[in-house]
Amino acid sequence: MTIDIQLDEKKPAKIVLPKRSEKQDKPQTIETKKKKKWPIFVILGIILVVLGGLGFLVYKGYEFTKNLGFNFNAGDIITPQKDPELAKDSTGKYTNILIVGVDTREKTELLNTDTIIVLSYNHESNDVVMVSLPRDLNVGINGNTWFNRINSVYASAENKAKGSGMTALKKTIAEVTGIEIQYHAMVNFKAFVDIVDAVGGVDINVENSFTDYRYPDGYSYKKISFTAGPQTMDGQTALEYARSRKSQDNNEGSDYSRAKRQQKVIVALQEKILNTSTLTNPKAIMEIFASVANNIKVSEFTIDDIQAGLNVAKDFQENNGKTYSFVLDPTAGNYSLIQVKIKADGAYGIQPKLGLGQYTDIKKYVQLCLLHPQLYTEEASVYVYNVGLGAQEASKKVADLKKAYPYLKITYSGTRYSNKEGSAIYSNTPNTYLRTVTEYAKFLGITQTTKPDYITNNLNGGNVTILLGKPVQLSSE
């Protein structure tokens, strides 16, 4: 197998990849245009998108090609007038990538996009937010003239017009979440397995033990089991962990639990590459290339994208960027966004609580997750008490707080005391829910973030307590 690297018309180069053994199964493939070139940096960019570490892998890939003796001189290709940037949405703040896992299991011709993750990079905070959409979410098709599961959008459009599937899916994602997609990567099962194996497996802390007796295996099923605790998984094991959804144990048998596990594997894969010498291992790189070339479909990348990726990597590392994960399940947004609907024929589906085609709440929630990822990740249960401010005024402050931070668990618990001066906000568990305490304290103008001496228990419980007292009387002396 050969990858052509066309730097310009006069300087072609080739990298020859190791041939597959004749005994190996022929990989399932996602078709790409025959004439499309696959520069080595583009392929690294592809892997980068899958892992959610845009920029870092490109940088390491560049170093690696230099070590191989591949002569790459950016000055031969471009002489930028200014630092290039990744494509951004209309706000100029985010770069959004759609990561799709397509069902191309052996002996079938399915193209269901059963994994749908939107990855958003915030250029101001240098944080990454991942949002998973359930495959059974009913979405509008053809201007909401009819509705179908979101995992069929790609295949439906692709079957009507070759090459239109991803365009249709990105449009649907934008309609549901309000997120504009700049880049995309679609990976099949084989690519996933090969990439994990190429990096030596991933380290996963399995939260709950579970057994799935109906894991898909060709035309039949097989039993798979996982035991709680930290472990290293090879590609096939990681795939089974990420795909399982029929277990009856510990709430692990749902699409929502599966989505959380998929995000967990992506983060583990990213961490493995960041913390090891994977990208200085020629064999690992060649194996990743061999898998990616035939088993993934991506949006176009330019040389400017590569340089911009280097800048993103630097910013992410220097500013200690963090990754946050959200799953659009029935509990999201304090149980106010989506609901399960069983049709008359027994068919299972998910739809917005506002009604089919009504995505206003979902869009608002997603935008708040992008804007305040740590706060909405903590999802703290907050109880507010009047301890001297006055019931009416305290109730108004709670209403204002709920309006500023909707879809979170904020409860007004009435009057506890009537004569206390000053307000306080604190976590009932030390060193936890710090973003919630900081954010709400700033909004309410509270400076005390420790429990007052007159409170001797956790009151109604909850994660965070807010006490609204009357204004402090200044001494006349």
NULUM-733168 format. One line per field, with one value per residue (C-alpha): x, y, z; residue in three letters; residue number from 1. Coordinates in steps of 0.1 Angstrom, whole numbers, plus 5000, padded with zeros to 4 digits. Layout:
x: [X, ...]
y: [Y, ...]
z: [Z, ...]
resn: [ALA, ...]
resi: [NUM, ...]
//
This chain:
x: [5000, 5013, 5003, 5011, 5023, 5020, 5037, 5037, 5038, 5076, 5082, 5062, 5071, 5059, 5057, 5054, 5033, 5038, 5017, 4990, 4993, 4973, 4957, 4943, 4907, 4901, 4890, 4856, 4860, 4843, 4847, 4866, 4872, 4898, 4918, 4920, 4955, 4963, 4992, 5008, 4998, 4962, 4962, 4976, 4950, 4924, 4936, 4938, 4901, 4891, 4911, 4900, 4935, 4936, 4971, 4992, 4993, 5000, 5030, 5043, 5036, 5057, 5086, 5082, 5084, 5116, 5131, 5123, 5143, 5112, 5121, 5093, 5099, 5068, 5084, 5083, 5045, 5033, 5046, 5019, 5012, 4998, 4993, 4967, 4937, 4913, 4879, 4855, 4818, 4800, 4808, 4845, 4849, 4846, 4859, 4835, 4842, 4816, 4829, 4808, 4810, 4794, 4780, 4799, 4799, 4809, 4782, 4760, 4758, 4746, 4756, 4739, 4757, 4753, 4779, 4774, 4797, 4802, 4836, 4839, 4872, 4869, 4897, 4892, 4893, 4913, 4888, 4872, 4835, 4821, 4783, 4769, 4735, 4714, 4710, 4673, 4665, 4637, 4646, 4629, 4638, 4632, 4621, 4603, 4579, 4585, 4606, 4631, 4660, 4690, 4713, 4695, 4700, 4734, 4724, 4691, 4707, 4736, 4713, 4695, 4726, 4761, 4782, 4752, 4751, 4775, 4760, 4726, 4739, 4758, 4727, 4706, 4732, 4731, 4693, 4692, 4721, 4727, 4763, 4778, 4802, 4836, 4852, 4841, 4855, 4836, 4853, 4842, 4848, 4880, 4897, 4888, 4903, 4934, 4942, 4938, 4960, 4986, 4991, 4994, 4958, 4940, 4938, 4901, 4887, 4855, 4830, 4805, 4808, 4784, 4777, 4761, 4746, 4735, 4766, 4764, 4786, 4779, 4744, 4743, 4753, 4780, 4785, 4809, 4817, 4836, 4847, 4848, 4883, 4912, 4924, 4942, 4921, 4932, 4913, 4886, 4880, 4877, 4853, 4831, 4832, 4822, 4795, 4777, 4741, 4722, 4734, 4709, 4735, 4741, 4722, 4749, 4725, 4714, 4725, 4732, 4756, 4772, 4777, 4794, 4817, 4825, 4836, 4856, 4875, 4882, 4897, 4917, 4930, 4940, 4958, 4976, 4991, 4999, 5017, 5036, 5062, 5035, 5042, 5080, 5073, 5075, 5057, 5028, 5025, 5025, 4998, 4976, 4982, 4973, 4940, 4930, 4936, 4909, 4885, 4878, 4862, 4871, 4865, 4893, 4924, 4947, 4983, 4969, 4948, 4980, 4998, 4967, 4967, 5002, 4990, 4960, 4982, 5005, 4976, 4959, 4990, 5003, 4968, 4961, 4930, 4904, 4880, 4843, 4817, 4779, 4754, 4719, 4699, 4666, 4684, 4702, 4691, 4675, 4652, 4637, 4650, 4641, 4618, 4613, 4582, 4568, 4547, 4515, 4534, 4558, 4587, 4611, 4620, 4633, 4620, 4623, 4599, 4587, 4575, 4588, 4610, 4611, 4648, 4648, 4655, 4682, 4700, 4699, 4712, 4740, 4751, 4752, 4773, 4798, 4798, 4800, 4813, 4826, 4794, 4771, 4794, 4792, 4754, 4752, 4720, 4717, 4693, 4687, 4674, 4662, 4680, 4672, 4669, 4631, 4611, 4599, 4634, 4650, 4625, 4632, 4670, 4664, 4642, 4670, 4696, 4674, 4669, 4707, 4716, 4686, 4684, 4704, 4691, 4683, 4656, 4643, 4637, 4620, 4630, 4654, 4662, 4649, 4676, 4710, 4732, 4752, 4749, 4770, 4775, 4794, 4799, 4787, 4817, 4851, 4870, 4840, 4816, 4840, 4828, 4792, 4802, 4824, 4799, 4768, 4788, 4798, 4762, 4747, 4774, 4783, 4819, 4816, 4822, 4824, 4797, 4786, 4790, 4753, 4747, 4755, 4742, 4736, 4700, 4681, 4713, 4723, 4757, 4758, 4739, 4731, 4721, 4706, 4708, 4699, 4725, 4753, 4748, 4779, 4790, 4784, 4816]
y: [5000, 5034, 5069, 5097, 5129, 5157, 5188, 5207, 5198, 5194, 5177, 5144, 5120, 5086, 5067, 5029, 5013, 4977, 4952, 4933, 4896, 4876, 4858, 4890, 4898, 4923, 4955, 4969, 5002, 5036, 5047, 5079, 5095, 5076, 5107, 5121, 5125, 5117, 5138, 5124, 5155, 5152, 5116, 5127, 5154, 5127, 5106, 5138, 5146, 5111, 5115, 5150, 5164, 5186, 5200, 5178, 5148, 5170, 5184, 5150, 5137, 5165, 5157, 5120, 5126, 5146, 5117, 5094, 5117, 5131, 5167, 5190, 5227, 5248, 5277, 5256, 5255, 5287, 5320, 5330, 5367, 5359, 5329, 5306, 5296, 5267, 5272, 5286, 5289, 5322, 5334, 5332, 5314, 5277, 5251, 5222, 5186, 5159, 5124, 5096, 5059, 5040, 5005, 4985, 4951, 4921, 4904, 4935, 4966, 4989, 5025, 5035, 5062, 5047, 5070, 5107, 5130, 5167, 5179, 5217, 5235, 5269, 5292, 5315, 5290, 5263, 5237, 5209, 5199, 5166, 5162, 5128, 5125, 5093, 5073, 5069, 5106, 5113, 5143, 5161, 5150, 5171, 5203, 5184, 5168, 5134, 5121, 5093, 5082, 5104, 5074, 5068, 5104, 5097, 5064, 5078, 5108, 5087, 5062, 5089, 5108, 5096, 5120, 5138, 5118, 5138, 5171, 5160, 5147, 5180, 5200, 5179, 5183, 5220, 5221, 5200, 5215, 5249, 5239, 5247, 5219, 5229, 5194, 5158, 5123, 5091, 5059, 5023, 4995, 4982, 5016, 5019, 4985, 4990, 5025, 5012, 4982, 5005, 5026, 4995, 4995, 5020, 5023, 5024, 5025, 5004, 5020, 4991, 4954, 4942, 4913, 4916, 4883, 4898, 4915, 4915, 4889, 4886, 4871, 4860, 4872, 4864, 4870, 4897, 4907, 4935, 4937, 4970, 4985, 4998, 4977, 4979, 4971, 4960, 4973, 4945, 4947, 4985, 4983, 4958, 4980, 5010, 4993, 4971, 4982, 4951, 4945, 4942, 4952, 4985, 5006, 4998, 4985, 5017, 5039, 5067, 5045, 5034, 5070, 5078, 5048, 5059, 5093, 5076, 5055, 5086, 5104, 5073, 5070, 5107, 5104, 5073, 5091, 5122, 5104, 5077, 5076, 5062, 5088, 5082, 5045, 5040, 5007, 5022, 5051, 5028, 5006, 5037, 5050, 5016, 5015, 5051, 5052, 5026, 5029, 5066, 5095, 5131, 5166, 5183, 5197, 5223, 5232, 5262, 5238, 5220, 5251, 5262, 5228, 5235, 5267, 5250, 5223, 5250, 5269, 5238, 5226, 5260, 5269, 5235, 5230, 5205, 5181, 5179, 5153, 5155, 5130, 5141, 5115, 5119, 5132, 5160, 5195, 5183, 5159, 5187, 5181, 5148, 5119, 5083, 5076, 5041, 5041, 5022, 4995, 4991, 5010, 5028, 5064, 5096, 5130, 5166, 5172, 5203, 5180, 5166, 5191, 5215, 5219, 5253, 5238, 5214, 5242, 5265, 5237, 5228, 5264, 5267, 5235, 5252, 5284, 5270, 5234, 5229, 5242, 5220, 5190, 5194, 5196, 5203, 5201, 5235, 5244, 5280, 5293, 5326, 5333, 5370, 5386, 5381, 5354, 5376, 5389, 5355, 5340, 5367, 5360, 5323, 5331, 5353, 5325, 5299, 5323, 5329, 5292, 5272, 5234, 5231, 5218, 5249, 5246, 5273, 5257, 5286, 5303, 5288, 5318, 5353, 5373, 5364, 5390, 5384, 5356, 5325, 5298, 5266, 5230, 5203, 5182, 5198, 5206, 5197, 5217, 5245, 5260, 5260, 5279, 5304, 5310, 5315, 5335, 5360, 5362, 5368, 5390, 5367, 5368, 5341, 5306, 5287, 5273, 5297, 5286, 5287, 5259, 5225, 5201, 5198, 5210, 5194, 5178, 5186, 5194, 5232, 5254, 5290, 5311, 5346, 5369, 5405, 5432, 5435, 5466, 5487, 5500, 5537, 5540]
z: [5000, 4991, 5002, 4978, 4994, 4969, 4983, 4950, 4913, 4913, 4946, 4949, 4976, 4987, 5019, 5015, 5042, 5054, 5034, 5052, 5056, 5031, 5061, 5075, 5069, 5042, 5060, 5058, 5040, 5037, 5001, 4993, 4959, 4940, 4930, 4965, 4979, 5015, 5027, 5058, 5077, 5067, 5080, 5113, 5114, 5109, 5138, 5157, 5151, 5163, 5195, 5202, 5206, 5175, 5170, 5193, 5170, 5140, 5158, 5168, 5133, 5119, 5142, 5133, 5096, 5101, 5120, 5091, 5069, 5051, 5041, 5048, 5044, 5051, 5032, 5000, 5003, 5019, 5032, 5055, 5061, 5095, 5118, 5102, 5122, 5123, 5108, 5134, 5138, 5133, 5168, 5161, 5194, 5187, 5163, 5161, 5149, 5143, 5152, 5138, 5144, 5116, 5118, 5092, 5109, 5089, 5068, 5067, 5046, 5074, 5075, 5107, 5126, 5160, 5176, 5172, 5192, 5187, 5199, 5204, 5211, 5228, 5215, 5245, 5274, 5255, 5268, 5249, 5253, 5240, 5235, 5226, 5209, 5213, 5182, 5187, 5189, 5164, 5142, 5114, 5078, 5047, 5066, 5094, 5069, 5086, 5115, 5118, 5141, 5138, 5132, 5099, 5085, 5069, 5053, 5040, 5023, 5010, 4994, 4976, 4964, 4968, 4989, 5005, 5037, 5058, 5046, 5057, 5091, 5098, 5089, 5113, 5141, 5137, 5138, 5170, 5189, 5174, 5168, 5134, 5122, 5107, 5104, 5106, 5109, 5103, 5115, 5113, 5137, 5121, 5122, 5159, 5168, 5148, 5162, 5198, 5191, 5174, 5205, 5228, 5242, 5264, 5302, 5313, 5349, 5345, 5369, 5371, 5365, 5338, 5314, 5280, 5266, 5233, 5219, 5181, 5165, 5128, 5124, 5160, 5195, 5221, 5258, 5270, 5306, 5323, 5359, 5378, 5382, 5362, 5333, 5300, 5269, 5235, 5204, 5203, 5240, 5239, 5210, 5229, 5260, 5239, 5219, 5245, 5252, 5262, 5298, 5326, 5352, 5370, 5344, 5318, 5292, 5276, 5248, 5273, 5293, 5261, 5250, 5283, 5278, 5242, 5254, 5282, 5256, 5234, 5264, 5274, 5238, 5238, 5271, 5260, 5230, 5250, 5277, 5258, 5230, 5206, 5179, 5179, 5172, 5134, 5135, 5155, 5131, 5100, 5116, 5123, 5088, 5072, 5092, 5087, 5050, 5043, 5072, 5078, 5059, 5068, 5058, 5039, 5057, 5044, 5052, 5071, 5092, 5101, 5112, 5131, 5148, 5161, 5176, 5192, 5207, 5222, 5236, 5250, 5268, 5281, 5294, 5309, 5287, 5300, 5285, 5295, 5285, 5282, 5271, 5259, 5279, 5298, 5329, 5310, 5319, 5351, 5333, 5311, 5276, 5261, 5268, 5257, 5237, 5229, 5198, 5193, 5174, 5203, 5185, 5209, 5203, 5219, 5213, 5227, 5256, 5237, 5209, 5176, 5158, 5188, 5197, 5215, 5250, 5237, 5218, 5249, 5271, 5247, 5244, 5282, 5284, 5260, 5279, 5315, 5310, 5345, 5361, 5340, 5345, 5383, 5380, 5418, 5437, 5455, 5483, 5491, 5525, 5538, 5570, 5574, 5540, 5539, 5522, 5493, 5485, 5489, 5466, 5440, 5441, 5436, 5406, 5392, 5398, 5380, 5351, 5347, 5351, 5338, 5337, 5370, 5403, 5424, 5451, 5474, 5508, 5526, 5558, 5583, 5604, 5603, 5621, 5606, 5589, 5558, 5532, 5527, 5501, 5506, 5495, 5519, 5508, 5511, 5478, 5456, 5435, 5435, 5402, 5414, 5446, 5427, 5399, 5422, 5448, 5420, 5407, 5441, 5454, 5483, 5497, 5525, 5510, 5543, 5565, 5593, 5629, 5635, 5610, 5626, 5600, 5563, 5565, 5537, 5523, 5487, 5473, 5479, 5504, 5500, 5530, 5523, 5552, 5558, 5549, 5574, 5596, 5597, 5631, 5638, 5657]
resn: [MET, THR, ILE, ASP, ILE, GLN, LEU, ASP, GLU, LYS, LYS, PRO, ALA, LYS, ILE, VAL, LEU, PRO, LYS, ARG, SER, GLU, LYS, GLN, ASP, LYS, PRO, GLN, THR, ILE, GLU, THR, LYS, LYS, LYS, LYS, LYS, TRP, PRO, ILE, PHE, VAL, ILE, LEU, GLY, ILE, ILE, LEU, VAL, VAL, LEU, GLY, GLY, LEU, GLY, PHE, LEU, VAL, TYR, LYS, GLY, TYR, GLU, PHE, THR, LYS, ASN, LEU, GLY, PHE, ASN, PHE, ASN, ALA, GLY, ASP, ILE, ILE, THR, PRO, GLN, LYS, ASP, PRO, GLU, LEU, ALA, LYS, ASP, SER, THR, GLY, LYS, TYR, THR, ASN, ILE, LEU, ILE, VAL, GLY, VAL, ASP, THR, ARG, GLU, LYS, THR, GLU, LEU, LEU, ASN, THR, ASP, THR, ILE, ILE, VAL, LEU, SER, TYR, ASN, HIS, GLU, SER, ASN, ASP, VAL, VAL, MET, VAL, SER, LEU, PRO, ARG, ASP, LEU, ASN, VAL, GLY, ILE, ASN, GLY, ASN, THR, TRP, PHE, ASN, ARG, ILE, ASN, SER, VAL, TYR, ALA, SER, ALA, GLU, ASN, LYS, ALA, LYS, GLY, SER, GLY, MET, THR, ALA, LEU, LYS, LYS, THR, ILE, ALA, GLU, VAL, THR, GLY, ILE, GLU, ILE, GLN, TYR, HIS, ALA, MET, VAL, ASN, PHE, LYS, ALA, PHE, VAL, ASP, ILE, VAL, ASP, ALA, VAL, GLY, GLY, VAL, ASP, ILE, ASN, VAL, GLU, ASN, SER, PHE, THR, ASP, TYR, ARG, TYR, PRO, ASP, GLY, TYR, SER, TYR, LYS, LYS, ILE, SER, PHE, THR, ALA, GLY, PRO, GLN, THR, MET, ASP, GLY, GLN, THR, ALA, LEU, GLU, TYR, ALA, ARG, SER, ARG, LYS, SER, GLN, ASP, ASN, ASN, GLU, GLY, SER, ASP, TYR, SER, ARG, ALA, LYS, ARG, GLN, GLN, LYS, VAL, ILE, VAL, ALA, LEU, GLN, GLU, LYS, ILE, LEU, ASN, THR, SER, THR, LEU, THR, ASN, PRO, LYS, ALA, ILE, MET, GLU, ILE, PHE, ALA, SER, VAL, ALA, ASN, ASN, ILE, LYS, VAL, SER, GLU, PHE, THR, ILE, ASP, ASP, ILE, GLN, ALA, GLY, LEU, ASN, VAL, ALA, LYS, ASP, PHE, GLN, GLU, ASN, ASN, GLY, LYS, THR, TYR, SER, PHE, VAL, LEU, ASP, PRO, THR, ALA, GLY, ASN, TYR, SER, LEU, ILE, GLN, VAL, LYS, ILE, LYS, ALA, ASP, GLY, ALA, TYR, GLY, ILE, GLN, PRO, LYS, LEU, GLY, LEU, GLY, GLN, TYR, THR, ASP, ILE, LYS, LYS, TYR, VAL, GLN, LEU, CYS, LEU, LEU, HIS, PRO, GLN, LEU, TYR, THR, GLU, GLU, ALA, SER, VAL, TYR, VAL, TYR, ASN, VAL, GLY, LEU, GLY, ALA, GLN, GLU, ALA, SER, LYS, LYS, VAL, ALA, ASP, LEU, LYS, LYS, ALA, TYR, PRO, TYR, LEU, LYS, ILE, THR, TYR, SER, GLY, THR, ARG, TYR, SER, ASN, LYS, GLU, GLY, SER, ALA, ILE, TYR, SER, ASN, THR, PRO, ASN, THR, TYR, LEU, ARG, THR, VAL, THR, GLU, TYR, ALA, LYS, PHE, LEU, GLY, ILE, THR, GLN, THR, THR, LYS, PRO, ASP, TYR, ILE, THR, ASN, ASN, LEU, ASN, GLY, GLY, ASN, VAL, THR, ILE, LEU, LEU, GLY, LYS, PRO, VAL, GLN, LEU, SER, SER, GLU]
resi: [1, 2, 3, 4, 5, 6, 7, 8, 9, 10, 11, 12, 13, 14, 15, 16, 17, 18, 19, 20, 21, 22, 23, 24, 25, 26, 27, 28, 29, 30, 31, 32, 33, 34, 35, 36, 37, 38, 39, 40, 41, 42, 43, 44, 45, 46, 47, 48, 49, 50, 51, 52, 53, 54, 55, 56, 57, 58, 59, 60, 61, 62, 63, 64, 65, 66, 67, 68, 69, 70, 71, 72, 73, 74, 75, 76, 77, 78, 79, 80, 81, 82, 83, 84, 85, 86, 87, 88, 89, 90, 91, 92, 93, 94, 95, 96, 97, 98, 99, 100, 101, 102, 103, 104, 105, 106, 107, 108, 109, 110, 111, 112, 113, 114, 115, 116, 117, 118, 119, 120, 121, 122, 123, 124, 125, 126, 127, 128, 129, 130, 131, 132, 133, 134, 135, 136, 137, 138, 139, 140, 141, 142, 143, 144, 145, 146, 147, 148, 149, 150, 151, 152, 153, 154, 155, 156, 157, 158, 159, 160, 161, 162, 163, 164, 165, 166, 167, 168, 169, 170, 171, 172, 173, 174, 175, 176, 177, 178, 179, 180, 181, 182, 183, 184, 185, 186, 187, 188, 189, 190, 191, 192, 193, 194, 195, 196, 197, 198, 199, 200, 201, 202, 203, 204, 205, 206, 207, 208, 209, 210, 211, 212, 213, 214, 215, 216, 217, 218, 219, 220, 221, 222, 223, 224, 225, 226, 227, 228, 229, 230, 231, 232, 233, 234, 235, 236, 237, 238, 239, 240, 241, 242, 243, 244, 245, 246, 247, 248, 249, 250, 251, 252, 253, 254, 255, 256, 257, 258, 259, 260, 261, 262, 263, 264, 265, 266, 267, 268, 269, 270, 271, 272, 273, 274, 275, 276, 277, 278, 279, 280, 281, 282, 283, 284, 285, 286, 287, 288, 289, 290, 291, 292, 293, 294, 295, 296, 297, 298, 299, 300, 301, 302, 303, 304, 305, 306, 307, 308, 309, 310, 311, 312, 313, 314, 315, 316, 317, 318, 319, 320, 321, 322, 323, 324, 325, 326, 327, 328, 329, 330, 331, 332, 333, 334, 335, 336, 337, 338, 339, 340, 341, 342, 343, 344, 345, 346, 347, 348, 349, 350, 351, 352, 353, 354, 355, 356, 357, 358, 359, 360, 361, 362, 363, 364, 365, 366, 367, 368, 369, 370, 371, 372, 373, 374, 375, 376, 377, 378, 379, 380, 381, 382, 383, 384, 385, 386, 387, 388, 389, 390, 391, 392, 393, 394, 395, 396, 397, 398, 399, 400, 401, 402, 403, 404, 405, 406, 407, 408, 409, 410, 411, 412, 413, 414, 415, 416, 417, 418, 419, 420, 421, 422, 423, 424, 425, 426, 427, 428, 429, 430, 431, 432, 433, 434, 435, 436, 437, 438, 439, 440, 441, 442, 443, 444, 445, 446, 447, 448, 449, 450, 451, 452, 453, 454, 455, 456, 457, 458, 459, 460, 461, 462, 463, 464, 465, 466, 467, 468, 469, 470, 471, 472, 473, 474, 475, 476, 477]
//
